[in-house]
Amino acid sequence: MQKRKKIARISILPAIAGTMFFSFSTKDAAKLDLESFSTANLELDYTVEPLLEDPAFEEVHLANLPKLGKSYLGFREALGFKESRSNYKAVNEFGYMGKYQFGKGTLELIGIYNTQEFINSPALQEAAFYANSSRNKWILIRDIKRFEGKTINGVEVTESGILAAAHLAGPGSVKKYLRSWGAHAFSDAFGTSIKNYMKKFGGYDTSFILPEKRAKAILPTA
């Protein structure tokens, strides 16, 4: 596969929770040959544990967010609230960290080895969320093409639902779920399942996320 040149692009989007979001693009993304993608030797199974939720509090919080709708920012903020109530400093009982409740192993996959720096940097956490989603999208691109629009266990499969489920359970678990038509289920330590995330986060526009095999969460330098 031809090596693609990464072009740094900084997009400063509207501030949410006092942070800036940095996005990264790839010059040749539109020319990707999806049929040549291989996930050999990639770690596909990992989990990101969400905190216990209060549905009433969640409803009020989401109602008070800027009207992000079904955009990428809407997807990101809804998932961040589900994971930690959007708390960048959150660390749960299993050691999962930050707004999106990343585990140490997942962070290392996207190039983050200093967990103290990670927990103290909202910008790095946002970059980590994008990088992890980008990597998961690369791994799952064939499954997205195959299953999007299908119904599994009573839930319509969408790209955003797949990416949210991969954040929860890892792309390997999502592959097994989809390819078994829901027979191979997964639930985390809190009882949250792939089906739950497929339903809760379905229908967002995640075309902003570009698939990248070796996506890394590295902030651009000034």
N, C-alpha and C positions, 0 to 999 in steps of 0.2 A: 504494500500500500504506500502511495506516494506521501512523503512527509509534508504536512501542511505548515505553513509559516503563520505564527500567531501575531496578530496586530493588536497592540495595546490600544484600547479605547476606553476613556473614562466618561461615564455618564453619571452625572449627579442628579438623582431623581428627587422629587419632593421629600423633605425631611419627615420621617415618621418616628415617633418616640425619641426625638432629639438626635437622630442619626442620619448619616448620608449613606446611600447605597451606591456602590461602584459596580459597573457591569463591564464585562469583557467580551470581545467579539473575535471572530476568526474570518479572515478575508475571503477564504474560499469555501465557507460553510455551505453556500448554495450549490456547490459542485460535488458534494459528498457522494460517493458511491456506496449506498447503504448495503448493497448485496455483498460487499467485500468485508463487512464488519465481522470480527471474530472476538469472542470473549474468552478464548483460551488463556489460562494462567492468570485470570483476574479473580480477585476475591469478591464473591457475589453475595455471601450470606452474612449479614450483620443486622443489628437492631438499634433503633433509637426509641427510648422509652418515654412516653408522655406522662406528665403529672396527672394526678386525679383532677377531674374537672367538676365544675359547678355549672350546670346548664343555664340556670337563671343568670348567673354572673356573666357567662359567656355571651348570652343574648344582649345584655345591656352594653357590654364592652364593644361588641362588633357593631352595634347600632351607633356608637359614639365615634367610631373610626371615620376618617375621611371616606367619601363615597368612592371606593376603589372598584366596586363591582366585581366582575369576573376577569379582571386584568391579572397580569403576572403579579403586580403588587398586592392585589386582593388575595391571590393564592398564597403568596409568601406570608402576609400578615395573618391570615386565617390559620395557617398551619403553625406559625410561631405562637399564636395565642393558644392553640390546642396543646402544644407541647409544654409551654411554661408560663402561660399567661403573659407572653411577650417580655419575660424577665431575662435580661442578658446575664445576670449574676446567678441564675438558678442552677443548683446542683442537686440532683435527686438522690434517693437512697441507694441507687445502683451506680452512682458516680457519673451519670450522664449530665452534660454541661450546657449551659447557655440557653439562649432563646429557643433554639431548635433541638436542644437535648442531644447533642452529639456524644458518642462514646470515643474514647481515646483511639481505638483501632480505626474507626471511620475517619477521624481527623488525620491520622497518619497516611491514609490512602490518598488524601488530597493535599498532602504536604505540610501539615501543621503538627509540630512536635513539642511546642512549648504551650502547655495547657494553661499556664498562668497568664501568658500574653493573650491567649485566646479568650479567656473569661473576662479579661479587662478591656477588650477591644470590640465594641459593637460593629465597627466597620469590617473587621476580620471575620466576625460571625456571619455577617451578611454575605461576604465574599465566599465563605465556606458553604453557605446554603446554596448559592448559585453553582459553585464548583461541583458539589455533591450531586445536585440535580442534573447538571450537565453530564457528569460521568454516568449517572443512572440512565439518563435518556439514551446515551450512546449504547449502553449494554442492552437496553430494552427496545431499541428502535424497531426491530423486526416484529416484536410482540405488539408494539403499539400499532404498527401497520396492519397486523393480522387481526387483532381483537377489538380495535376501536369501533364503537358502534354496536358491538355484540352485547348480549345480556347474559351475565353469569350470576347465579344465585339471586336472581331478581334485581340486579343492579346493572345499569348500562355502563359499559366500560368506556372511559375517556382517557385521553392522554394525561390530563392533570390528576385523575384518580390513580392511574398507574404510577405516576411519579410520587404522589403522596404516599401510596402504599410502599413504594421502594424506600422512601425515607423512614418509614416505620419498621419495615421488616428486612430490608436489603433486596437488591434486584434479583438475587437467586431465588428467594422465597416467592417473589412475585411471578417469576418465570414458571415455577412449579405450580402455583395457583392457577395461572391462566391456561397453561398447557394441559392441565388436568380438568379444565372447565370447573374449577372451584372445589374439586374433590380433595386436593392437597391444601388444607387450610393452615393458617398460622394465627396465633394470638400471643400477644406479649404478656409480660408479668402482670399487667393491669387488666387483662382480658380484652384488650382492643385488637380487632382482627383486620386483615387485609380487606375484607368485605366492608367493614365500617369505614375505612379510609377511602375506599373506592367510591362509596356513596357520598360521604361527607364532603369530599374535595373534588367531586366530578364537575365537569363543565366549565372550568376556568380556561382562559387562553394562555397556554404555556409555550406558545411559539417563540417567545422571547428567549427561551432557554435553548441554546445550541448544543447538539451532542458533541462531546469531546472525550476521547478515550482516556487521556491522561490529564484531565482537568485539575488544576491546582489553585488553591485559594491564596494567591499572592497579591497583596495590595500594590498598586502602581506607585512608583516613587515620583516625587515632585520634580 
